Amino acid sequence: MKKFKILLFLLLTSMLTGNTFASSIERIETIDNNTVQITASNDVVFSDSFVEWDIKILKDINVSFNDKDKNNTRKVLLNLSDGLEANTSYSLITILGANWNIDFNIWDYLEWDIVNPLLEVGDEWIEKISIIDSKTIELYYNYDLADNMFEYKILSDIPTSWLFSEWNNVVELGINWNLEKNSEYILMILSLEDIKWNVLIFDEDLYNFTTSNNLIEDVESKDIVLAAAKEETATWNVEAVALASDETPDTGSATWVLILLTVIVNLGFFLRKKLIK
């Protein structure tokens, strides 16, 4: 009898565990360019007051070309189909080749070198990312790469702001930046809780979805602003230039005023001498 109870307990535990892992995302639909609707399986119920969540919307940036440098075995060159945008976070994920990933940010302007802040002594990882222009990236590793075939995926992080449900298995996710028409995106679920504050475990963590050509514009479309290279501005040491010059620099109208005053003073002095005589 005791053994039977133990077996029954294990069976019920396995059934509950199985139900925990049975949750799935059934549908992802873009309501408008500012809202994504996510429908989970029927075993899930979300709170209508507050949902604990951590969900990302990512846009796939197509890597059109990548190859290891012929002269530097620690360097890989990447070319992108779309340019890097200003004030955007990116994730570089290795699909084939060196098994290292890295996150980086692009601000108003392109930084030439982005050093990996997480690299520690003894790690074999990406040492830095060099941004040549908005569509060209160089990856520098701190060890010699043995592989010759590489494949990368670059994802841009689109900020999200809120999550709402009506006490059912559907949640609506608010997007800070507007989604683009006829574009491919990835929904990444890092954490999501149901009405009982149970952390849901889905059969997948990444889900692809595509916006349509007739996507409703709830907010004004955001213009794509590519990050530009910083312009080099020359700084001049006026004193040093003046000391190094043998001739008086031309100061424009001020020079002519001084000349005119000199002529007037000399003329007045000359006339005064004539009258005294």
C-alpha positions, 0 to 999 in steps of 0.5 A, spaced: 500 500 500 505 504 501 509 503 495 502 504 491 501 511 494 508 513 492 507 510 485 501 514 485 504 521 488 510 520 482 505 519 477 501 525 479 507 529 479 509 527 473 502 529 470 503 536 473 510 537 471 507 535 464 502 540 464 507 545 466 511 544 460 505 543 455 504 551 455 505 554 448 504 560 444 499 559 439 498 566 435 502 572 434 498 578 431 500 585 430 494 589 432 497 596 429 504 598 429 505 600 436 501 593 439 502 586 438 497 581 441 500 574 443 495 568 444 498 562 449 495 555 449 488 554 453 491 552 459 494 559 461 490 564 464 493 571 465 491 576 470 487 582 468 491 587 473 498 586 473 502 581 469 510 579 471 514 579 464 520 580 460 519 580 453 523 582 447 521 584 440 527 583 435 528 585 428 533 581 424 538 584 420 540 580 414 548 579 414 549 579 407 557 576 407 562 574 412 569 571 411 575 570 416 581 575 414 586 572 409 592 575 413 589 575 420 586 569 423 583 573 429 579 577 425 572 576 421 569 581 416 561 582 416 557 586 411 550 588 412 544 589 408 541 594 412 545 599 416 546 600 423 541 605 426 542 610 431 540 609 439 539 602 438 541 596 442 544 590 438 545 582 439 550 579 435 549 571 435 554 566 432 550 561 428 556 557 425 563 557 427 566 561 434 561 560 439 561 566 442 555 572 442 556 579 444 551 585 445 553 592 443 549 599 443 550 604 437 548 611 439 548 618 435 554 616 432 558 610 430 564 608 435 570 605 431 572 600 436 567 597 441 571 593 446 568 587 450 567 589 457 565 582 459 572 579 457 576 576 462 583 573 463 583 566 460 576 567 456 576 566 449 571 571 446 570 577 442 575 582 444 572 588 440 568 590 435 570 595 429 565 599 426 567 601 419 561 604 417 553 603 418 554 596 414 561 594 415 563 590 421 569 587 423 570 582 429 576 581 433 577 575 437 583 574 442 585 567 439 586 564 433 580 562 429 581 554 427 574 554 423 573 557 416 566 557 415 562 562 419 555 564 420 552 570 424 545 573 426 545 580 428 538 582 432 536 589 433 532 590 440 526 594 439 524 597 446 517 595 449 513 598 455 507 595 457 503 588 457 495 588 458 490 582 459 483 581 460 483 575 465 484 570 459 490 567 455 491 573 451 496 579 452 497 585 448 504 588 448 506 595 447 511 597 443 515 604 444 518 604 437 513 603 431 513 596 427 515 597 420 510 594 414 512 588 411 518 586 416 520 580 419 521 580 427 522 575 433 519 575 439 523 573 445 520 570 451 525 571 457 520 571 463 512 570 463 507 569 469 500 567 469 495 569 474 498 565 480 504 568 479 507 561 476 513 562 471 510 559 464 515 554 461 514 554 453 516 549 448 520 555 445 523 561 447 523 565 440 517 566 435 518 569 428 512 573 426 511 578 420 507 585 419 503 586 413 503 591 408 496 594 410 499 594 418 495 600 421 499 606 423 496 607 430 502 612 431 506 616 426 512 612 423 518 613 425 524 615 420 530 610 420 536 614 422 542 611 420 548 612 425 553 616 422 561 617 423 563 623 427 566 628 423 573 630 425 573 638 427 580 641 427 582 645 433 587 651 432 591 654 437 591 661 435 597 664 439 601 658 437 599 660 430 601 667 431 607 666 434 609 661 428 607 666 423 612 672 420 607 676 417 601 680 421 595 676 419 590 679 415 584 681 420 579 684 414 576 690 416 579 692 422 586 692 419 583 698 414 580 702 420 587 702 423 590 704 417 585 710 416 586 712 423 593 712 422 592 717 416 588 721 419 592 722 425 598 723 421 594 728 416 592 732 423 599 732 425 602 735 418 596 740 418 598 743 425 605 744 424 603 748 417 599 752 421 604 754 427 609 756 422 
